[in-house]
Amino acid sequence: MSVRQSTRIGIAATAVIGALASLSMPAAAHAAADHSPTVTHNEVETVHYTDDICGPRENDTTYTRKVVVERIVDAGDGSFWYHYTARVNYVSDFVDPSIPDARGSLTEVINFNLTPGATFTGTGTYHEYLGDDIRIYERFHLTVVDGEPVVDRFISGFEGCP
């Protein structure tokens, strides 16, 4: 697993924890919650990686999150829905001067649902394009009923490394 993959999984886990934490609020607080989506534009962050999907190619990657949409809806009956969508452009500046900088883009969509009957579902799709040749994709689906996984599927792959 690359550093980027583990970072994405960590982001998804943080989203789940935050959404579950909101359930511990009193019911009256849930009823008054604003269910409007939160939309942010053009957030910029630079991250240093010791490797990338193609191997030990140290780089500094600057991400520009063109748009991020998040929404948590609490129905007030013990159920909630969390939605996250991101569209990101980035530039990877490789430490090795023989590797040219590469521009990429990615799109990520995650949904989590929890019902009063203790059924949890999570789904996600991730697509990344680095330069003209490298494509990375991930999809997951998790359904848990009464604490027992019923569906646990994770598909990932990449193509195009030199």
C-alpha positions in Angstrom: 0.0 0.0 0.0 1.4 3.4 -0.9 1.5 6.4 1.3 -1.2 8.0 -0.8 -3.5 5.0 -0.4 -3.1 4.9 3.4 -3.7 8.6 3.6 -7.0 8.3 1.7 -8.1 5.4 3.9 -7.2 7.5 7.0 -9.3 10.4 5.6 -12.3 8.1 5.1 -11.9 6.6 8.7 -11.8 10.1 10.1 -15.0 11.0 8.3 -16.8 7.9 9.8 -15.5 8.7 13.3 -16.7 12.3 13.0 -20.1 11.2 11.8 -20.5 8.6 14.5 -19.5 11.1 17.1 -22.3 13.3 16.1 -24.7 10.6 17.1 -23.8 10.9 20.7 -25.4 14.4 20.8 -28.8 14.7 22.5 -31.8 14.2 20.3 -32.8 17.8 20.7 -29.5 18.9 19.2 -30.0 16.6 16.2 -33.5 18.1 15.5 -32.0 21.6 15.3 -29.0 20.6 13.1 -28.6 22.2 9.7 -28.6 19.6 7.0 -27.2 21.9 4.3 -24.0 20.7 2.7 -20.7 22.3 3.5 -18.9 23.4 0.3 -15.3 24.5 0.2 -13.3 25.7 -2.8 -9.6 25.9 -3.7 -8.0 24.6 -0.5 -4.3 24.1 -1.1 -2.0 21.7 0.8 1.5 20.3 0.1 2.4 16.8 1.3 5.8 15.1 1.2 5.8 11.4 0.2 8.8 9.0 0.3 7.2 7.0 -2.5 4.4 7.0 -5.0 2.3 4.3 -6.7 5.2 3.4 -9.0 7.8 2.9 -6.3 10.4 4.8 -4.3 10.0 8.1 -6.1 10.2 10.8 -3.3 8.2 13.9 -4.1 6.4 16.9 -2.7 2.8 17.0 -4.0 0.7 20.2 -3.9 -3.0 19.5 -3.9 -5.6 22.0 -4.9 -9.0 20.8 -3.8 -11.1 22.6 -6.5 -14.3 21.7 -4.7 -15.2 19.6 -1.6 -18.8 18.9 -0.6 -19.7 17.3 2.7 -23.1 16.6 4.2 -24.3 14.9 7.3 -28.0 14.3 7.6 -29.4 13.0 10.9 -33.0 11.9 10.5 -33.6 12.1 14.3 -34.6 8.5 14.5 -31.1 7.1 15.1 -30.2 7.0 11.4 -27.8 9.2 9.6 -26.2 9.7 6.2 -22.8 11.1 5.5 -21.7 12.2 2.0 -18.3 13.4 0.8 -17.3 14.4 -2.7 -14.0 15.9 -3.7 -12.5 17.1 -7.0 -8.8 17.7 -6.8 -5.9 18.8 -9.1 -2.3 18.4 -8.0 1.3 18.7 -9.1 4.0 16.2 -7.9 7.5 17.6 -7.8 9.9 14.7 -7.7 13.1 15.0 -5.7 15.0 13.1 -8.4 15.7 15.8 -11.1 15.6 13.1 -13.8 11.8 12.5 -13.1 9.8 15.4 -14.6 7.1 17.0 -12.5 3.7 15.4 -13.1 0.2 16.9 -13.0 -2.7 14.9 -11.9 -6.3 15.0 -10.9 -8.5 12.8 -8.7 -12.2 12.5 -7.8 -13.5 10.8 -4.7 -17.1 10.0 -3.5 -17.9 8.4 -0.2 -21.3 7.6 1.4 -22.0 6.2 4.9 -25.4 5.3 6.2 -26.5 4.0 9.6 -30.1 2.9 10.3 -31.9 2.6 13.6 -31.9 -1.2 13.0 -28.1 -1.3 13.5 -27.3 -1.6 9.8 -24.3 0.3 8.5 -23.3 0.7 4.8 -20.3 2.4 3.4 -19.5 2.9 -0.3 -16.7 4.7 -2.0 -15.2 5.3 -5.4 -11.8 6.9 -6.1 -10.3 7.7 -9.5 -6.9 9.3 -10.0 -5.0 10.2 -13.2 -1.4 11.2 -13.0 0.1 12.6 -16.2 -1.0 10.9 -19.4 -0.2 7.4 -18.4 -0.9 6.5 -14.8 -4.5 5.6 -13.6 -5.3 4.6 -10.1 -8.8 3.4 -9.0 -10.4 2.1 -5.8 -13.9 1.0 -4.9 -15.3 -0.3 -1.7 -18.5 -1.5 -0.2 -19.1 -2.5 3.4 -22.4 -3.6 5.0 -22.5 -4.4 8.6 -25.7 -5.8 10.3 -25.8 -6.1 14.1 -22.0 -5.8 14.2 -21.3 -8.6 11.7 -20.0 -7.8 8.2 -22.3 -9.0 5.5 -20.6 -7.4 2.5 -16.9 -6.4 2.6 -15.5 -5.7 -0.8 -12.5 -3.6 -1.8 -11.2 -3.4 -5.3 -8.1 -1.4 -6.2 -5.7 -1.2 -9.0 -3.4 0.9 -11.1 -1.9 0.9 -14.5 0.7 2.9 -16.5 3.8 2.9 -14.3 7.1 3.3 -16.2 
